[in-house]
Structure formats: structure tokens, C-alpha cells
Amino acid sequence: MRPTHPLRPFLFLLFILVLLAGAPGLSNARLGPMITRAAAGQQALALTPTATITTTVTVTPTSTQTTTATLTPTDTPTATPTDTPTATPTDTPTATPTDTPTATPTDTPTATPTATPTTPACLPDSYEPDDNAFQAQPITVDGVFQMHTFEPGGDVDWVRFQAAQGWYYDIRTDFLTGADTILFLIDSDGITQLALNDDDPGRGLASRIIWQAPATGQYYVRVEEYSNLGGCVGYGVAVRAAPPTFLPLILNQFGQPAATATPTRTPTPTRTPIPGPTATPTATPIPGPTATPTATPISSSCLPTWETNIGLAAAPKGLVAANNRLFVGLYDTHSLGVVNTIGPAYLRTVAGSGRGANGLALSNGRIYFVHRDSNTLSYFSATDPQPLLGALPTGALPFGVAGTANRVFVSNYEGDSVTVINSLTNQILTTTPVGNGPALLAATATRVFVPIYNDGNPSGVRVLDSNGANLGFIVTGMGPFAAAYNPNTHHIYVSHWGDHRIAVIDAASLTLIDSFSTPARPYDLALNPATNHLFVVGAANDAIYVYQMPGKQHLTSLAMQPVGAVHGGQGIAVWQNRVYASIYASNHISVLKDFCP
């Protein structure tokens, strides 16, 4: 066994002292930055320097010192080489490479996604802001729907209406586009809940409240979306009023199909006066002083009002009036109904020559009346007792009829044409192609204006002269349906199913000069030349809208019994400041008074 060198213990002790002297500097220099970054959540920085420290401490020249034990200047080389490699190379990789990847990816994802949700999914509807009782928007009580959307999530909508003590109010939502509504009826204080409904039985996710007002005053309706997610889901809300004596009638007032409404309404209600809210002063013995102004946008003692109903044995379609007689196309019985407008009183029924009744017109002292199901036309004497004089063939599915002093024009809906008849000789002059789906037309003294429905797509009005020659085509909007003539201004008014608008045409220059919107789909229309009031049938929501022309001012909306959205709304006529409207689904004619008391 080799003897231990006398200097070995001394050298070993010296080496240990050198190491201890260098370790505190190494620990402070390398662990300081690592702890600071680890506290900031940068995990990669904490892992890198740990491996470096271990390597530095482990690579100790312990075995090397054994080889050089005989050398005398041991103090100098031992202290210097150990400190130099440990302090410098370890710090460099720790600070630079680890910092770069951590800072960049963290900032990028947080900045981009936060900007996207701030963009609204759609523009606010026209009634916003309406998020509380103070912002509640007014709504009429004539059953006209206001269309709203829910956006953003958690959006609620408020409306307010005036109620008369004892009157019934049918509050409902409909026309849902992705929405699931909840209705709340709120008292006059804007806080107390009076009623609530989520889903109206048989109507899916739509809601409905029928309520009798305990006192006259202002009340509120709050509409919420069940999921509160927003997303521009839409709905319509409407309020319809009915006097206390007519509670059973309010239960089916909103857009019921003709097939459903007819059997339930035929026995009694068809002959019962059913006023809308604006007709209260003249039509019902029960006063509702505050009910009238709420249904009438403009307060006036001379606004048109409901007067009475004329009961019929069959569903009415087209109408024409002259010489104190109202002539009615009775669809189910294929016949002509005759009413004395003085009274009024139903006089007689005269059988036609075909099947199914539709449009009527007056020309040369005769009534011309088309049968849509047999492609024929019957004509009668306009004087009592209106005997049937003859019949003529038409094109496929004759729909509307218009007359001048010596011409009759028949729109053939399936035939895409207009048949022109000389009413002096009752001879067919020509049949002119006009376009896809000619509907309810109107005539001036020398021209006829034919709305071309075109399946509800963009279209317009075809204009023909008195002999059926094509004078031009006027683009007017989506799904033109019916036309009416104003002899005072020489304007033609055209209703549009597709975009719920009325177009105004200058009949002389054949140009579109104006248009305005209606609360819902407009059907047939008629103008009273004495008042310049335009009456528009809203068959889909059982109302008649009244406008002051040419200013387009919406005067009022009059509630009707069920009209019938599919087959109704195709007859309205004016005679002696009274307006007569076919209420198809309820088997009667409603009479409106259009003069001051």
C-alpha cells in the first residue's frame, strides 16, 4: 500500500475552501433570474438553468488534483479555473433563448379573439332601445304585429298600450324566426306582474295572454327569449282589443285559416256587429273612452269607423257598387249576391253560369263576373232583378275584372294573359299575354294596369290600352297583387305581397313616383275620391288599414272578424262615402263609415 503524500490532506482542504468561496456567487447569479421568471409564470425559464448548475458543480477537478499533488503553486491554479467557467457561460443561455418563445405566443391569441365577439350579429330592430318600462314603445290595440329581434344575449323588449276598463286584450307573439318567447303583462306601475305565458298550447313556442283590464290606464308587455342567447332571433308581438260583450270572438281573431274559421263563425257572429277598437263610439253600446285613441294613430272625429256587418249565406269574394246596389261574388254557390246599400239589406241571389266566383266589374250598365273554376264569365243586368244575360269564355283561372264605359278586362292568372271584351257588343276583342300571374287589375278611362304577381318575386305592372295593346311595363317591387285608381291625382296604387308595400304610379307618365310600407301583407285596396282615403285589406291579420292620400299618412287600422289569409282580402268597394269589404272567412260584408258625424 502506497504511503499518503504529506501534502495531500492540506491540498484537499484547500480545494474545499476554494469551492465554498465560489458557490455563493454562483447561486446568486443563476438562481436569481430563474426565480423571478418562474414567479411570472414562465415555466421554460425555470427548467433551463437547473441543468446548468448541476453540471458546473459536478465537474470538479478533484481527481485532477491527485495527479498534480507534487506541484507547489497549487493555490493559484485551483482558485482561478474554477471561478471562471462557472460564472460566465451559464448565465448566457438562461436569459436570452428562454424569454423569446414565452412572451410572443401569450400575447397573440388574447388580442385576436376578444375583438371578434364585440361585432353585433345584426343591427338593432327599429323599436330599440326598449329594454325597460321607461323605454317601452307604444303599440296599437288593433292586432297589428310589431317585428322585433333579440340581440345581444339577455335582450328584452317592452311595449305599452292603453286599456279601457272591462275590455279584453289578446296579447300574443307569432312569426317566430328562431325565437322561443315568454310574455309578461305588467301593471301600470311598470313593476307588478299581472300575467305570464311561455308556450301557447297548439302554437309551438309562441306565447299568448288573454286578459280583461280591471281599470282604465296604461299597461306594459315585456317579452323575453327563453334561452337569453340573442343571435338576432326574431318574433312579432301584437295586442288586440275587444269589448266585453264580444269575448268569444277574440279567441280566433289572429290569422286563422279560412277552413277553420268559417264553420265556427257562420251561425251567429256573421250578422253581429263586431267593431274594432277604433269603431267603439258608433258600433257598441259599451263606452270605452280611452280605447279609441290607442287604436288610432291620429285623433280625429272624422276618421273612418266600423258601422255594421251584412250577413251572407256563402263566402264573399269580389265586390262592385253602383246605384245603391252592392254586387257580391259568392264563391261557394257560384252566384251573384245583391245588397241594397240603403239599410243595408240583402235582396237576392242570382245564379251564374259557371263554378266559383271571383272578381266583378261594372261596364255599360252590366255586371261582369268571372268564374275561376270553370274559366268562364257571366254577365247580368245591373238593374233589378239582375237577370243573367249571358256567358263568355276566358283564359285559365280568371281572377280579377276591371271595367270602363265600354271595355271589360279579365286577368287570367294561370293563363298569364288579359282578355279584352267590348261591353257594347259583348264580343271578345283580344287576349294579350302580360306575364306570370296577373292578379287584381284597375282601369282608367283609356288604360288598364295589371299587377303581375310572378310568384311573389320581383315584378311590376303591365299597362295596356283599351284595345289590349301593350304600352309598357313598370317595375314596382316584390309580388304585385292588386291595383286601385285615384281619379283626383291620376295615381295608381299597387299592393305588394312580397315586400308589404304600396307603390304609387303616375298613370299619365307611366312612372313609379313613390311607395310606402304597410303593417303586414296588403291585399285588395280601394280609394274613396271624396276623402282621398285609401283602404287596404290586411287579410293575414284581419284588419283594414286607412291612409290619407297623397300624403301616405296612416290614419288608423280597423279590426275585422277573420278575413282569411288564403282566399280572403279580394274584394273592397266604395259607394256614397261607405266602404264595403268582403270578410271571406266569416261569411259577411263589413261596412265602414267614411264621413264626419
Secondary structure, DSSP 8 states (H G I E B T S, - for coil): -----TTHHHHHHHHHHHHHHHHHHHHHHHHHHHHHHHHTT-HHHHHHHHHHHHHHHH--THHHHHHTTT-S--HHHHHHHHHHHHHSTTHHHHHHHHHHHHHHHHHHHHHHHHHSTTS-SS---TT-S-SSGGG-EE--SBS--EEEEE-STT--EEEEEEE-TT-EEEEEEEEEEB--EEEEEE-TTSS-EEEEES--TTSTT--EEEEE-SSSEEEEEEEEESS---SSEEEEEEEEEE-GGGHHHHTT-S---HHHHHHHHTTTGGGS----GGGHHHH-SS--TTHHHHH-SS--TTS-EEEEEEE-SS-EEEEEEETTEEEEEETTTTEEEEEETTTTEEEEEEE-SSSS---EEEETTEEEEEETTTTEEEEEESSTT--EEEEEE-SSSEEEEEE-SSEEEEEETTTTEEEEEETTTTEEEEEEE--S-B-B-EE-SSEEEEEB-GGGSEEEEEEEETTS-EEEEEEEEESEEEEEEETTTTEEEEEETTTTEEEEEETTTTEEEEEEE-SS----EEEETTTTEEEEEEGGGTEEEEEETTTTEEEEEEE-S---TTT-S--EEEETTEEEEEEGGGTEEEEEE-S--
